[in-house]
Amino acid sequence: MTGALPKVKIAVIGSAGQLGADVSRAFSDAEHLVIPLSHDSIEVTDQDSVRETLRYHRPETVVNCAAYVRVDQAEEDSETAFRVNALGALYVARVCAEINAFCIYISTDYVFDGEKAGPYTEDDTPRPINVYGASKLAGEYLVRQACPRSVIVRVASLFGKTGANGKGGNFIETILSKAKAGERLRVVNDACISPTYTCDAAAAIVRLLEQVSPSFVHVTNSTSGVCTWYLLAKKAIELCCLNVSIEPVSSDAYSRRAARPRNSALDSRRAAKLIGHPLPDWEDALKRYLKEKGYLE
């Protein structure tokens, strides 16, 4: 896949989700023929549904954004997590191979254990510490095994206009809602992350499809260095001019079913090289997101 692509038919699975909606929009803006496939259109855990739907549409590229993203619930419902994130990914990849379609599988920073001192590169060895991360890593392996013409795109700490299905929005929306309600804000400040605006990630994925893509690519708004959940929340509150205090706390202050990596920051230099420029830094991305949502003029 070298140079600029001619206009192609692209199926986006999970098109109603936070990232899927922006991926569909980005490919459409690039004048590709987009087939948006929401959960009503395709059931990734049903091999017959996947085969029937993709064989009917015959896309040249499939972007699989479908995912079970309930990190804590996955600890108790591992069967569903693996059925969607691993088995579903396998079914999609298999059919992609059958119809000679290029397969893009969206994965996560949570495939890493958080023990590294700096951002993780694509060459670092994954070691997930929760069921969600393990299910996504299994999906990565199965996609690579089933469809040679594939690429794994890892994203992290997503925020976008549509909001995450199953989560009731996203982290920023939750923080701003609590701030406006005058609730006490205590946010983790010892977990390093790479905030990612779905609009920017989607634009990068469009460009990646026009390049000779490696097996794995990290796509994040992480060029300005380390960020934490506390710093992200604090910046959102400052930009919205909300007069509310926010307290930085340790991860140990919260008791959650699923362990979280203390560092899940992703190094996105490979993506920057492939698309010809780095993604905007997370502060710029946050400001544009807040404008898109109507919080800023």
Legacy VTK file of the C-alpha trace (Angstrom):
# vtk DataFile Version 3.0
C-alpha trace
ASCII
DATASET POLYDATA
POINTS 297 float
0.000 0.000 0.000
2.349 2.686 -1.272
1.547 6.324 -1.976
-1.864 7.991 -2.020
-4.730 5.570 -2.305
-7.424 5.844 -4.929
-10.851 6.236 -3.407
-11.708 2.917 -1.804
-14.613 1.220 -0.057
-14.011 1.167 3.693
-16.138 -0.580 6.312
-15.967 0.841 9.826
-17.153 -1.641 12.457
-18.268 0.096 15.631
-19.168 3.212 13.661
-21.480 4.522 16.393
-18.741 4.522 19.018
-16.470 7.296 20.202
-13.584 6.523 17.827
-15.631 4.782 15.136
-17.798 7.833 14.533
-14.774 10.035 13.886
-13.048 7.370 11.783
-16.156 7.147 9.586
-16.269 10.917 9.277
-12.553 11.228 8.490
-12.642 8.662 5.691
-15.790 10.236 4.279
-14.153 13.682 4.342
-11.251 12.139 2.407
-13.869 11.127 -0.188
-13.614 7.390 0.378
-16.799 5.318 0.228
-17.595 4.567 3.862
-19.808 1.728 5.032
-20.678 2.486 8.687
-21.444 -0.726 10.553
-22.904 -0.236 14.018
-23.901 -3.056 16.366
-27.304 -3.116 14.681
-25.617 -3.901 11.358
-23.062 -6.495 12.410
-22.455 -8.724 15.439
-18.723 -9.362 15.677
-19.179 -12.290 18.077
-21.287 -14.098 15.475
-19.074 -15.506 12.729
-22.019 -15.876 10.350
-23.049 -12.244 10.860
-19.503 -11.058 10.168
-19.096 -13.207 7.071
-22.526 -12.350 5.646
-22.159 -8.609 6.234
-18.609 -8.190 4.951
-19.112 -10.496 1.985
-22.213 -8.519 1.037
-20.456 -5.128 1.136
-17.055 -6.346 -0.113
-14.986 -3.518 1.409
-11.367 -3.115 0.414
-10.448 -2.050 3.956
-12.069 -2.833 7.301
-11.432 -0.733 10.410
-12.507 -2.717 13.464
-13.335 -0.267 16.257
-15.762 -2.640 17.999
-14.689 -3.312 21.578
-15.775 -4.258 25.062
-14.307 -1.350 27.029
-15.689 -1.805 30.555
-12.345 -2.305 32.277
-13.628 -3.077 35.779
-16.598 -5.176 34.653
-14.301 -7.264 32.475
-12.730 -8.741 35.616
-16.039 -10.457 36.392
-17.269 -10.857 32.822
-14.113 -12.074 31.148
-16.111 -14.296 28.804
-17.812 -11.299 27.176
-14.568 -9.307 27.040
-12.742 -12.098 25.224
-15.724 -12.882 23.025
-15.826 -9.311 21.699
-12.185 -8.212 21.836
-10.505 -11.476 20.829
-12.963 -13.849 19.153
-14.778 -11.003 17.397
-11.469 -9.628 16.159
-10.576 -13.082 14.835
-13.853 -13.415 12.933
-13.393 -10.019 11.303
-9.769 -10.741 10.379
-10.635 -14.129 8.913
-13.259 -12.668 6.611
-10.911 -9.837 5.645
-8.429 -12.477 4.519
-11.174 -14.306 2.603
-12.200 -11.199 0.655
-8.635 -9.830 0.402
-9.459 -6.746 2.475
-6.913 -4.812 4.534
-7.731 -5.117 8.261
-7.081 -2.383 10.829
-7.630 -3.513 14.422
-7.908 -0.846 17.120
-6.139 -1.867 20.314
-5.136 -0.186 23.551
-2.356 1.061 25.813
-3.609 -1.390 28.445
-1.736 -4.244 26.769
1.291 -3.004 28.772
2.011 -3.551 32.458
3.080 -0.009 33.353
6.507 -0.928 34.702
8.521 0.918 32.052
9.998 4.299 33.006
9.104 6.047 29.737
6.501 5.787 26.961
6.028 2.377 25.382
7.133 1.845 21.803
5.695 -0.637 19.343
8.714 -2.882 19.970
8.103 -3.227 23.721
6.727 -6.538 24.937
3.075 -6.407 26.042
2.249 -7.729 29.526
-1.340 -6.833 30.421
-2.307 -6.727 34.099
-6.078 -6.804 33.704
-8.625 -8.857 31.770
-9.493 -6.035 29.392
-5.853 -5.617 28.342
-5.422 -9.378 28.015
-8.504 -9.643 25.801
-7.244 -6.880 23.505
-3.784 -8.444 23.323
-5.396 -11.752 22.378
-7.236 -9.860 19.647
-3.932 -8.472 18.366
-2.395 -11.945 18.105
-5.447 -13.429 16.414
-5.710 -10.604 13.858
-2.055 -10.964 12.904
-2.426 -14.758 12.657
-5.617 -14.669 10.578
-4.976 -11.745 8.222
-1.467 -11.028 6.901
-2.703 -7.744 5.393
-3.387 -6.097 8.720
-2.123 -3.451 11.110
-2.684 -3.014 14.838
-3.314 0.615 15.846
-2.977 1.206 19.583
-4.710 4.256 21.017
-5.000 5.504 24.595
-7.162 7.568 26.947
-9.644 8.517 24.247
-11.939 11.519 24.300
-14.301 12.460 21.493
-17.582 14.142 20.741
-19.606 10.938 20.533
-18.546 9.570 23.917
-17.668 5.982 24.754
-20.456 3.448 24.387
-20.996 1.644 27.669
-19.135 4.285 29.685
-21.620 7.132 29.562
-19.353 9.669 27.920
-15.646 9.990 28.663
-13.277 11.128 31.394
-13.395 14.815 30.483
-17.188 14.885 30.371
-17.337 13.205 33.766
-14.905 15.697 35.307
-16.708 18.737 33.891
-20.092 17.398 34.980
-18.865 16.893 38.532
-17.174 20.296 38.568
-20.368 22.065 37.479
-22.296 20.186 40.155
-19.846 21.415 42.779
-18.661 17.936 43.654
-15.324 17.332 45.315
-12.738 16.376 42.696
-9.991 13.910 43.584
-8.059 12.687 40.547
-5.200 10.220 40.190
-1.853 11.924 39.623
0.545 8.962 39.578
-0.600 7.238 36.387
1.121 8.386 33.187
-1.156 8.430 30.127
-1.308 9.621 26.521
-4.584 11.536 26.042
-5.948 11.055 22.537
-8.573 13.116 20.724
-10.549 10.760 18.497
-10.719 13.370 15.744
-6.900 13.471 15.534
-6.563 9.694 15.812
-9.066 9.226 12.991
-7.208 11.655 10.720
-3.965 9.796 11.419
-5.570 6.439 10.605
-6.678 7.806 7.224
-3.100 8.871 6.487
-1.678 5.572 7.729
-3.778 3.702 5.211
-1.969 5.619 2.477
1.464 4.448 3.659
3.359 1.193 3.845
2.169 0.330 7.334
4.132 -1.804 9.808
2.451 -4.413 11.986
1.926 -2.071 14.948
1.477 1.693 15.239
0.797 3.865 18.302
-1.483 6.846 17.619
-1.765 9.422 20.420
-1.620 13.160 21.167
1.520 12.700 23.235
4.160 14.976 21.786
4.297 17.372 24.747
5.549 14.848 27.266
4.039 13.028 30.204
0.461 13.656 31.263
-1.583 12.255 34.162
-5.321 12.032 34.712
-4.975 14.876 37.226
-3.163 17.160 34.769
-5.746 16.403 32.071
-8.631 17.173 34.420
-6.940 20.315 35.768
-6.351 21.663 32.248
-9.955 21.012 31.207
-11.240 22.881 34.265
-8.872 25.796 33.661
-9.856 26.104 29.998
-13.540 26.120 30.945
-12.853 28.756 33.644
-14.555 26.704 36.334
-13.880 27.866 39.884
-13.471 24.500 41.549
-10.624 22.895 43.461
-9.125 19.609 42.339
-6.990 17.386 44.545
-4.224 15.139 43.160
-4.308 11.702 44.763
-2.511 8.366 44.505
-4.007 5.441 42.605
-4.143 3.682 45.960
-6.880 6.103 47.010
-9.324 4.203 44.802
-10.343 0.598 45.202
-11.143 -0.803 41.748
-11.707 -4.327 40.528
-9.212 -4.045 37.675
-5.582 -3.093 38.169
-4.387 -0.176 36.037
-0.841 0.252 34.725
0.965 3.105 36.481
2.398 4.070 33.109
0.538 3.417 29.872
1.962 6.322 27.870
2.580 5.416 24.232
5.428 6.624 22.037
3.840 7.795 18.766
6.998 8.721 16.844
6.502 5.860 14.374
3.068 7.210 13.432
4.491 10.734 13.114
7.157 9.498 10.712
4.626 7.580 8.632
2.103 10.404 8.279
4.753 13.082 7.868
4.135 15.035 11.066
3.412 14.429 14.759
-0.135 14.584 16.024
-0.936 17.852 17.857
-0.042 17.774 21.540
-2.732 16.845 24.047
-3.300 20.393 25.311
-4.046 21.641 21.798
-6.259 18.602 21.218
-8.145 19.208 24.463
-8.800 22.837 23.578
-10.199 21.895 20.156
-12.334 19.175 21.704
-13.835 21.605 24.223
-14.607 24.015 21.386
-16.246 21.217 19.392
-18.411 20.393 22.408
-19.389 24.033 22.879
-17.587 24.638 26.152
-15.333 27.294 24.624
-15.910 30.090 22.129
LINES 1 298
297 0 1 2 3 4 5 6 7 8 9 10 11 12 13 14 15 16 17 18 19 20 21 22 23 24 25 26 27 28 29 30 31 32 33 34 35 36 37 38 39 40 41 42 43 44 45 46 47 48 49 50 51 52 53 54 55 56 57 58 59 60 61 62 63 64 65 66 67 68 69 70 71 72 73 74 75 76 77 78 79 80 81 82 83 84 85 86 87 88 89 90 91 92 93 94 95 96 97 98 99 100 101 102 103 104 105 106 107 108 109 110 111 112 113 114 115 116 117 118 119 120 121 122 123 124 125 126 127 128 129 130 131 132 133 134 135 136 137 138 139 140 141 142 143 144 145 146 147 148 149 150 151 152 153 154 155 156 157 158 159 160 161 162 163 164 165 166 167 168 169 170 171 172 173 174 175 176 177 178 179 180 181 182 183 184 185 186 187 188 189 190 191 192 193 194 195 196 197 198 199 200 201 202 203 204 205 206 207 208 209 210 211 212 213 214 215 216 217 218 219 220 221 222 223 224 225 226 227 228 229 230 231 232 233 234 235 236 237 238 239 240 241 242 243 244 245 246 247 248 249 250 251 252 253 254 255 256 257 258 259 260 261 262 263 264 265 266 267 268 269 270 271 272 273 274 275 276 277 278 279 280 281 282 283 284 285 286 287 288 289 290 291 292 293 294 295 296
